[in-house]
Amino acid sequence: MSLRPSGPVVIAAGGTGGHLFPGQALAQELRRRGRQIVLITDERVQRFDTLFPGADIFHVPSATPNDRGLAGLIKAAPKIMSGIGHAYGILGRVEPSVVIGFGGYPTLPPIAAAILRGIPTCVHEQNAVLGRVNRLVAPYIRAIASTFAGPKFLRAKDAAKLVVTGNPVRDAVTAHAASPYVAPTEAGRIELLVFGGSQGARVMSDVVPGALARLPQAMRARLHVVQQARPEDIDRVRAQYAAAGIAADLESFFDDMPARIATAHLIIGRSGASTIAELTVIGRPSILVPLPHSLDNDQKANAEKLQAAGAGLMIEQKNFTEDSLAAELTKLLADAPRLQSAAKAALGQGAPDAVRRLADLVESLGRGDVAPLQIAQETR
Protein backbone atom coordinates (compact mmCIF):
# COMPACT_ATOMS: atom_id res chain seq x y z
CA MET A 1 0.00 0.00 0.00
CA SER A 2 1.43 3.43 -0.93
CA LEU A 3 2.06 6.02 1.77
CA ARG A 4 -0.92 8.30 2.51
CA PRO A 5 0.35 11.01 4.92
CA SER A 6 -3.10 12.64 5.05
CA GLY A 7 -4.89 9.35 5.73
CA PRO A 8 -6.52 8.56 9.06
CA VAL A 9 -4.63 7.22 12.05
CA VAL A 10 -5.69 3.72 13.03
CA ILE A 11 -5.59 2.98 16.75
CA ALA A 12 -5.67 -0.70 17.71
CA ALA A 13 -6.71 -1.11 21.34
CA GLY A 14 -8.96 -3.30 23.42
CA GLY A 15 -9.32 -5.32 26.58
CA THR A 16 -8.72 -3.41 29.81
CA GLY A 17 -8.56 0.27 30.61
CA GLY A 18 -4.77 -0.02 30.73
CA HIS A 19 -4.77 -0.42 26.94
CA LEU A 20 -7.83 1.69 26.14
CA PHE A 21 -7.06 4.85 28.12
CA PRO A 22 -3.71 5.71 26.44
CA GLY A 23 -5.36 5.04 23.08
CA GLN A 24 -8.17 7.39 24.06
CA ALA A 25 -5.63 10.03 25.11
CA LEU A 26 -3.83 9.79 21.77
CA ALA A 27 -7.14 10.05 19.89
CA GLN A 28 -8.01 13.24 21.80
CA GLU A 29 -4.67 14.83 20.91
CA LEU A 30 -4.79 13.81 17.27
CA ARG A 31 -8.36 15.08 16.92
CA ARG A 32 -7.14 18.46 18.17
CA ARG A 33 -4.62 18.37 15.33
CA GLY A 34 -7.39 17.76 12.81
CA ARG A 35 -6.66 14.07 12.24
CA GLN A 36 -9.30 11.49 11.46
CA ILE A 37 -9.31 8.52 13.88
CA VAL A 38 -10.19 4.90 13.18
CA LEU A 39 -10.43 2.47 16.08
CA ILE A 40 -10.02 -1.27 15.53
CA THR A 41 -10.86 -3.36 18.57
CA ASP A 42 -12.54 -6.58 19.62
CA GLU A 43 -16.09 -7.04 20.87
CA ARG A 44 -15.46 -7.25 24.61
CA VAL A 45 -15.41 -3.61 25.66
CA GLN A 46 -18.44 -1.35 25.35
CA ARG A 47 -18.86 2.45 25.47
CA PHE A 48 -16.47 3.00 22.52
CA ASP A 49 -18.73 5.72 21.15
CA THR A 50 -18.20 7.81 24.29
CA LEU A 51 -14.50 6.94 24.72
CA PHE A 52 -13.69 7.71 21.07
CA PRO A 53 -16.24 10.28 19.88
CA GLY A 54 -16.13 10.96 16.15
CA ALA A 55 -14.00 7.91 15.40
CA ASP A 56 -14.88 5.24 12.86
CA ILE A 57 -15.01 2.03 14.88
CA PHE A 58 -14.49 -1.51 13.59
CA HIS A 59 -14.59 -4.77 15.51
CA VAL A 60 -12.45 -7.71 14.45
CA PRO A 61 -12.25 -11.21 15.97
CA SER A 62 -9.41 -11.94 18.34
CA ALA A 63 -8.57 -14.32 21.16
CA THR A 64 -6.25 -14.48 24.13
CA PRO A 65 -4.61 -17.87 24.78
CA ASN A 66 -6.01 -19.39 27.96
CA ASP A 67 -2.58 -20.59 29.05
CA ARG A 68 1.02 -19.72 28.36
CA GLY A 69 1.84 -22.92 26.48
CA LEU A 70 1.76 -23.86 22.83
CA ALA A 71 -1.63 -25.55 23.23
CA GLY A 72 -3.28 -22.28 24.24
CA LEU A 73 -1.80 -20.45 21.26
CA ILE A 74 -2.91 -23.20 18.84
CA LYS A 75 -6.46 -23.03 20.23
CA ALA A 76 -6.59 -19.24 19.81
CA ALA A 77 -4.97 -19.26 16.35
CA PRO A 78 -8.13 -19.74 14.18
CA LYS A 79 -9.84 -16.70 15.68
CA ILE A 80 -6.67 -14.61 15.45
CA MET A 81 -6.23 -15.59 11.79
CA SER A 82 -9.86 -14.68 11.09
CA GLY A 83 -9.23 -11.32 12.75
CA ILE A 84 -6.17 -10.70 10.57
CA GLY A 85 -8.27 -11.33 7.48
CA HIS A 86 -10.99 -8.95 8.65
CA ALA A 87 -8.44 -6.27 9.58
CA TYR A 88 -6.64 -6.65 6.23
CA GLY A 89 -9.87 -5.81 4.42
CA ILE A 90 -10.66 -2.87 6.70
CA LEU A 91 -7.21 -1.34 6.21
CA GLY A 92 -7.58 -1.67 2.45
CA ARG A 93 -10.77 0.41 2.58
CA VAL A 94 -9.58 2.94 5.17
CA GLU A 95 -6.12 3.55 3.63
CA PRO A 96 -4.52 4.90 6.83
CA SER A 97 -1.31 6.88 7.11
CA VAL A 98 -0.15 4.89 10.15
CA VAL A 99 -1.31 2.19 12.55
CA ILE A 100 -0.48 2.14 16.27
CA GLY A 101 -1.23 -0.71 18.66
CA PHE A 102 -1.49 -0.50 22.44
CA GLY A 103 -0.68 -4.09 23.32
CA GLY A 104 -2.71 -7.13 24.21
CA TYR A 105 -4.02 -9.85 21.92
CA PRO A 106 -6.92 -7.73 20.55
CA THR A 107 -4.29 -5.63 18.75
CA LEU A 108 -2.54 -8.55 17.08
CA PRO A 109 -4.89 -8.91 14.06
CA PRO A 110 -4.79 -5.23 12.99
CA ILE A 111 -1.04 -4.91 13.62
CA ALA A 112 -0.32 -8.08 11.65
CA ALA A 113 -2.60 -6.89 8.84
CA ALA A 114 -0.83 -3.50 8.76
CA ILE A 115 2.57 -5.19 8.52
CA LEU A 116 1.32 -7.37 5.64
CA ARG A 117 0.06 -4.28 3.80
CA GLY A 118 3.30 -2.34 4.36
CA ILE A 119 1.60 0.44 6.34
CA PRO A 120 3.90 2.33 8.77
CA THR A 121 3.23 0.67 12.10
CA CYS A 122 4.29 1.18 15.71
CA VAL A 123 3.23 0.01 19.16
CA HIS A 124 3.08 1.58 22.58
CA GLU A 125 4.15 -0.27 25.72
CA GLN A 126 2.58 1.07 28.91
CA ASN A 127 4.33 -1.22 31.40
CA ALA A 128 7.87 -1.76 32.61
CA VAL A 129 7.72 -5.15 30.88
CA LEU A 130 7.37 -5.44 27.09
CA GLY A 131 4.15 -7.34 26.52
CA ARG A 132 3.93 -10.59 24.56
CA VAL A 133 2.21 -9.18 21.49
CA ASN A 134 4.56 -6.20 21.36
CA ARG A 135 7.51 -8.58 21.61
CA LEU A 136 6.09 -10.71 18.82
CA VAL A 137 5.67 -7.85 16.35
CA ALA A 138 8.74 -5.82 17.39
CA PRO A 139 11.01 -7.05 14.55
CA TYR A 140 8.48 -6.00 11.90
CA ILE A 141 7.39 -2.52 13.00
CA ARG A 142 8.97 0.94 12.71
CA ALA A 143 9.00 2.07 16.36
CA ILE A 144 8.28 0.95 19.93
CA ALA A 145 6.99 3.82 22.04
CA SER A 146 7.47 3.15 25.74
CA THR A 147 6.59 4.51 29.14
CA PHE A 148 9.91 3.37 30.57
CA ALA A 149 13.47 3.33 29.27
CA GLY A 150 14.70 -0.22 28.79
CA PRO A 151 11.51 -2.24 29.40
CA LYS A 152 12.16 -5.83 30.42
CA PHE A 153 12.30 -8.35 27.52
CA LEU A 154 13.27 -5.71 24.94
CA ARG A 155 15.66 -7.54 22.62
CA ALA A 156 18.96 -5.91 21.72
CA LYS A 157 18.17 -6.10 18.01
CA ASP A 158 14.98 -4.07 18.58
CA ALA A 159 16.48 -1.51 20.99
CA ALA A 160 17.14 1.07 18.26
CA LYS A 161 13.39 1.31 17.67
CA LEU A 162 12.64 2.34 21.27
CA VAL A 163 11.19 5.81 21.80
CA VAL A 164 10.60 6.86 25.41
CA THR A 165 7.41 8.90 25.26
CA GLY A 166 5.83 8.19 28.64
CA ASN A 167 2.30 6.86 29.02
CA PRO A 168 -0.36 9.22 27.59
CA VAL A 169 -3.17 10.22 29.92
CA ARG A 170 -6.66 11.44 29.08
CA ASP A 171 -7.73 15.09 29.14
CA ALA A 172 -9.63 14.36 32.37
CA VAL A 173 -6.28 13.54 34.00
CA THR A 174 -4.23 16.42 32.57
CA ALA A 175 -6.91 18.78 33.90
CA HIS A 176 -5.60 17.87 37.38
CA ALA A 177 -1.90 17.58 36.47
CA ALA A 178 0.42 18.71 39.26
CA SER A 179 -2.49 19.95 41.37
CA PRO A 180 -1.06 21.01 44.75
CA TYR A 181 -0.79 18.27 47.36
CA VAL A 182 -1.51 19.23 50.95
CA ALA A 183 -0.87 16.49 53.49
CA PRO A 184 -3.51 15.95 56.19
CA THR A 185 -3.15 18.10 59.28
CA GLU A 186 -2.85 16.56 62.74
CA ALA A 187 -6.57 16.86 63.42
CA GLY A 188 -7.93 17.29 59.90
CA ARG A 189 -9.88 14.95 57.67
CA ILE A 190 -7.99 12.17 55.87
CA GLU A 191 -9.11 11.45 52.33
CA LEU A 192 -8.40 7.84 51.36
CA LEU A 193 -9.12 6.49 47.86
CA VAL A 194 -9.32 2.73 47.29
CA PHE A 195 -9.75 1.09 43.89
CA GLY A 196 -8.59 -1.89 41.90
CA GLY A 197 -8.37 -0.78 38.30
CA SER A 198 -11.15 -0.54 35.73
CA GLN A 199 -12.52 -3.99 36.61
CA GLY A 200 -12.37 -3.67 40.39
CA ALA A 201 -10.46 -5.98 42.74
CA ARG A 202 -12.13 -8.14 45.37
CA VAL A 203 -9.01 -8.19 47.53
CA MET A 204 -9.55 -4.49 48.29
CA SER A 205 -13.02 -5.25 49.65
CA ASP A 206 -11.72 -8.24 51.59
CA VAL A 207 -8.78 -6.50 53.26
CA VAL A 208 -9.11 -2.71 53.42
CA PRO A 209 -12.29 -2.34 55.57
CA GLY A 210 -10.95 -4.71 58.22
CA ALA A 211 -7.57 -2.97 58.21
CA LEU A 212 -9.13 0.45 58.67
CA ALA A 213 -11.26 -0.90 61.52
CA ARG A 214 -7.99 -1.76 63.32
CA LEU A 215 -6.72 1.83 63.24
CA PRO A 216 -6.81 3.94 66.43
CA GLN A 217 -10.27 5.35 67.06
CA ALA A 218 -9.09 8.95 66.74
CA MET A 219 -7.69 8.20 63.27
CA ARG A 220 -10.82 6.32 62.19
CA ALA A 221 -12.94 9.33 63.12
CA ARG A 222 -10.95 11.49 60.70
CA LEU A 223 -11.17 9.10 57.77
CA HIS A 224 -13.28 9.64 54.67
CA VAL A 225 -12.99 6.64 52.34
CA VAL A 226 -13.92 6.62 48.67
CA GLN A 227 -13.85 3.03 47.43
CA GLN A 228 -14.58 1.30 44.16
CA ALA A 229 -16.00 -2.15 44.84
CA ARG A 230 -17.65 -4.82 42.78
CA PRO A 231 -21.47 -4.62 42.91
CA GLU A 232 -21.75 -7.86 44.86
CA ASP A 233 -19.34 -6.57 47.53
CA ILE A 234 -20.75 -3.11 48.18
CA ASP A 235 -23.32 -3.97 50.87
CA ARG A 236 -20.90 -5.95 53.05
CA VAL A 237 -18.17 -3.35 52.71
CA ARG A 238 -20.58 -0.56 53.58
CA ALA A 239 -21.70 -2.47 56.68
CA GLN A 240 -18.09 -2.95 57.83
CA TYR A 241 -17.33 0.75 57.54
CA ALA A 242 -20.52 1.69 59.37
CA ALA A 243 -19.67 -0.70 62.22
CA ALA A 244 -16.20 0.85 62.50
CA GLY A 245 -17.56 4.42 62.48
CA ILE A 246 -15.79 5.28 59.22
CA ALA A 247 -17.38 7.63 56.68
CA ALA A 248 -17.35 6.01 53.25
CA ASP A 249 -18.64 6.52 49.70
CA LEU A 250 -18.88 3.29 47.71
CA GLU A 251 -19.61 2.75 44.01
CA SER A 252 -18.89 0.03 41.47
CA PHE A 253 -17.53 2.64 39.07
CA PHE A 254 -16.47 6.29 39.38
CA ASP A 255 -16.53 8.20 36.11
CA ASP A 256 -14.61 11.08 37.73
CA MET A 257 -11.66 9.04 39.01
CA PRO A 258 -8.98 11.64 38.11
CA ALA A 259 -10.76 14.22 40.27
CA ARG A 260 -11.00 11.66 43.08
CA ILE A 261 -7.25 11.01 42.83
CA ALA A 262 -6.55 14.74 42.98
CA THR A 263 -8.51 15.16 46.23
CA ALA A 264 -6.99 12.09 47.94
CA HIS A 265 -4.26 12.17 50.55
CA LEU A 266 -3.38 8.53 49.86
CA ILE A 267 -4.42 5.93 47.28
CA ILE A 268 -4.56 2.16 47.81
CA GLY A 269 -4.84 0.24 44.57
CA ARG A 270 -3.45 -2.02 41.90
CA SER A 271 -0.43 -0.99 39.84
CA GLY A 272 -1.65 -1.23 36.27
CA ALA A 273 -0.07 1.08 33.74
CA SER A 274 -2.92 3.60 33.58
CA THR A 275 -3.13 3.81 37.36
CA ILE A 276 0.61 4.50 37.58
CA ALA A 277 0.40 7.14 34.85
CA GLU A 278 -2.48 8.96 36.51
CA LEU A 279 -0.89 8.87 39.99
CA THR A 280 2.35 10.31 38.66
CA VAL A 281 0.86 13.00 36.42
CA ILE A 282 -1.35 14.23 39.26
CA GLY A 283 1.29 13.50 41.92
CA ARG A 284 -0.18 11.45 44.75
CA PRO A 285 1.32 8.92 47.20
CA SER A 286 0.11 5.35 47.07
CA ILE A 287 0.14 1.86 48.50
CA LEU A 288 0.26 -0.49 45.53
CA VAL A 289 -0.83 -4.14 45.48
CA PRO A 290 0.21 -5.69 42.15
CA LEU A 291 -2.10 -8.19 40.51
CA PRO A 292 -0.34 -11.44 41.41
CA HIS A 293 -1.20 -13.46 38.31
CA SER A 294 -0.59 -10.87 35.58
CA LEU A 295 1.47 -12.08 32.63
CA ASP A 296 5.20 -11.47 33.18
CA ASN A 297 4.46 -9.72 36.50
CA ASP A 298 4.11 -6.39 34.72
CA GLN A 299 2.18 -4.81 37.62
CA LYS A 300 4.90 -5.78 40.09
CA ALA A 301 7.53 -4.21 37.84
CA ASN A 302 5.46 -1.01 37.67
CA ALA A 303 5.06 -0.87 41.46
CA GLU A 304 8.76 -1.51 42.02
CA LYS A 305 9.59 1.51 39.85
CA LEU A 306 7.44 3.80 42.00
CA GLN A 307 8.68 2.31 45.27
CA ALA A 308 12.30 2.76 44.20
CA ALA A 309 11.57 6.43 43.49
CA GLY A 310 10.05 6.93 46.95
CA ALA A 311 6.64 7.62 45.44
CA GLY A 312 4.77 4.66 46.86
CA LEU A 313 4.86 1.50 48.92
CA MET A 314 4.45 -1.90 47.31
CA ILE A 315 2.78 -4.74 49.22
CA GLU A 316 2.55 -8.04 47.39
CA GLN A 317 -0.89 -9.58 47.64
CA LYS A 318 0.37 -12.57 49.65
CA ASN A 319 1.46 -10.07 52.33
CA PHE A 320 -1.57 -7.78 51.97
CA THR A 321 -3.45 -8.59 55.18
CA GLU A 322 -5.63 -6.58 57.53
CA ASP A 323 -2.88 -6.53 60.15
CA SER A 324 -0.04 -5.60 57.79
CA LEU A 325 -2.04 -2.85 56.09
CA ALA A 326 -3.24 -1.45 59.42
CA ALA A 327 0.36 -1.28 60.68
CA GLU A 328 1.53 0.58 57.57
CA LEU A 329 -1.40 3.00 57.59
CA THR A 330 -0.99 3.80 61.29
CA LYS A 331 2.55 4.98 60.59
CA LEU A 332 1.97 6.57 57.21
CA LEU A 333 -1.17 8.58 57.93
CA ALA A 334 0.52 10.13 60.97
CA ASP A 335 3.60 11.16 58.98
CA ALA A 336 2.67 14.23 56.95
CA PRO A 337 6.26 14.95 55.77
CA ARG A 338 6.57 11.42 54.39
CA LEU A 339 3.27 11.75 52.50
CA GLN A 340 4.34 15.13 51.13
CA SER A 341 7.69 13.71 50.02
CA ALA A 342 6.03 10.72 48.33
CA ALA A 343 3.62 13.00 46.46
CA LYS A 344 6.56 15.06 45.18
CA ALA A 345 8.41 11.90 44.16
CA ALA A 346 5.35 10.60 42.30
CA LEU A 347 5.10 13.84 40.37
CA GLY A 348 8.74 13.49 39.41
CA GLN A 349 7.92 10.18 37.71
CA GLY A 350 5.06 11.62 35.63
CA ALA A 351 5.06 12.53 31.95
CA PRO A 352 2.26 15.05 31.39
CA ASP A 353 3.51 15.73 27.85
CA ALA A 354 3.56 12.03 26.88
CA VAL A 355 0.56 12.38 24.60
CA ARG A 356 2.24 15.16 22.62
CA ARG A 357 5.39 13.11 22.23
CA LEU A 358 3.46 10.06 21.08
CA ALA A 359 1.35 12.07 18.63
CA ASP A 360 4.51 13.62 17.17
CA LEU A 361 5.99 10.16 16.67
CA VAL A 362 2.83 8.77 15.07
CA GLU A 363 2.50 11.68 12.65
CA SER A 364 6.18 11.53 11.71
CA LEU A 365 5.95 7.81 10.97
CA GLY A 366 2.87 8.47 8.85
CA ARG A 367 4.78 11.08 6.83
CA GLY A 368 7.82 8.84 6.56
CA ASP A 369 10.12 11.81 7.10
CA VAL A 370 11.81 11.21 10.49
CA ALA A 371 13.50 8.07 11.78
CA PRO A 372 12.29 6.77 15.16
CA LEU A 373 15.76 7.19 16.68
CA GLN A 374 15.75 10.89 15.82
CA ILE A 375 12.35 11.27 17.47
CA ALA A 376 13.68 9.47 20.54
CA GLN A 377 16.57 11.90 20.82
CA GLU A 378 14.31 14.93 20.34
CA THR A 379 11.83 13.88 23.04
CA ARG A 380 14.32 13.11 25.78
MOMO-V160208 format. One record per backbone hydrogen bond with DSSP energy under -0.5 kcal/mol. CO is the residue of the C=O (numbers start at 0). NH is the residue of the N-H. Records with the same first field share a line. If there is no record, write none. Layout:
CO: NH + NH
This chain:
3: 6
7: 9 + 96 + 97
8: 10 + 37
9: 11 + 99
10: 12 + 39
11: 101
13: 15
15: 18 + 19
16: 20
18: 22
19: 23
20: 24
21: 25
22: 26
23: 27
24: 28
25: 29
26: 30
27: 31
28: 32
29: 34
30: 33
35: 8
36: 55
37: 10 + 39
38: 57
39: 12
40: 59
46: 49 + 50
47: 51
49: 52
51: 54
54: 56
55: 38
57: 40
62: 64
68: 72
69: 73
70: 74
71: 75
72: 76
73: 77
75: 79
76: 80
77: 81
78: 82
79: 83
80: 84
81: 85
82: 86
83: 87
84: 88
85: 89
86: 90
87: 91
88: 92
89: 93
90: 94
97: 9
98: 121
99: 11
100: 123
103: 106
104: 107 + 108
106: 110
107: 111
108: 112
109: 113
110: 114
111: 115
112: 116
113: 117 + 118
114: 117
119: 98
120: 141 + 142
121: 100
122: 144
123: 125
124: 146
127: 151
130: 134
131: 135
132: 136
133: 137
136: 139 + 140
137: 140
142: 122 + 144
143: 162
144: 124
145: 164 + 165
147: 150
150: 153
151: 129
152: 154
154: 157 + 158
155: 158
157: 160
158: 161
160: 143
162: 145 + 164
165: 167
169: 172 + 173
170: 174
172: 175
173: 176
175: 178
179: 181
180: 182
188: 190
189: 191 + 223
190: 264 + 265
191: 225
192: 267
193: 227
194: 269
196: 195 + 199
200: 203 + 204
201: 204 + 205
202: 206
203: 207 + 208
206: 210
207: 211
208: 212
209: 213
210: 213
211: 214
215: 218 + 219
216: 220
217: 221
218: 221 + 222
219: 222
221: 189
222: 246
223: 191
224: 226 + 248
225: 193
226: 228 + 250
229: 232 + 233
230: 233
232: 236
233: 237
234: 238
235: 239
236: 240
237: 241
238: 242
239: 243
240: 244 + 245
241: 244
246: 224
248: 226
250: 228
252: 254
253: 256
255: 258 + 259
256: 260
257: 261
258: 262
259: 263
260: 263
265: 192
266: 286
267: 194
268: 288
271: 275
272: 276
273: 277
274: 278
275: 279
276: 280
277: 281
278: 282 + 283
279: 349
280: 177
284: 266
285: 287 + 312
286: 268
287: 289 + 314
290: 293
293: 296
294: 297
296: 300
297: 301
298: 302
299: 303
300: 304
301: 305
302: 306
303: 307
304: 308
305: 310 + 311
306: 309
310: 285
312: 287
315: 318 + 319
316: 319
318: 320
320: 324
321: 325
322: 326
323: 327
324: 328
325: 329
326: 330
327: 331
328: 332
330: 333
331: 334
333: 335
334: 338
335: 339
336: 340
337: 341
338: 342
339: 343
340: 344
341: 345
342: 346
343: 347
344: 348
345: 348
346: 349
350: 353
352: 356
353: 357
354: 358
355: 359
356: 360
357: 361
358: 362
359: 363
360: 364
361: 365
362: 366
363: 367 + 368 + 369
370: 373 + 374
371: 375
372: 376
373: 377
374: 378
375: 379
